[in-house]
């Protein structure tokens, strides 16, 4: 995502990351990496629940948010969604840019 922020912006798309984690380590990560887009820290996990990506994981029912990508239009309608089954699975930037271009 970070590598292609300019390509998204050229298409009128604003990138916003949502991290359903404790605020302190997220702020440290943001400061250390200098991410080129805004991050919403979803410490209470309300956004993750609202988008249906919060789930139970493992025997101990440890809860996590699945990685996901949503393209939301100016009318607040979801035009594209990808919800991962694994923590390291994401659509490619090419796939996301193609999805944006199809909806223009």
Secondary structure by P-SEA (a helix, b strand, c coil): ccccaaaaaaacbbbbbbbcccaaaaaaaaaaccccbbbbbcccaaaaaaaccccccccccccccccccccccccccccbbbbbccccccccaaaaaaaaaaac
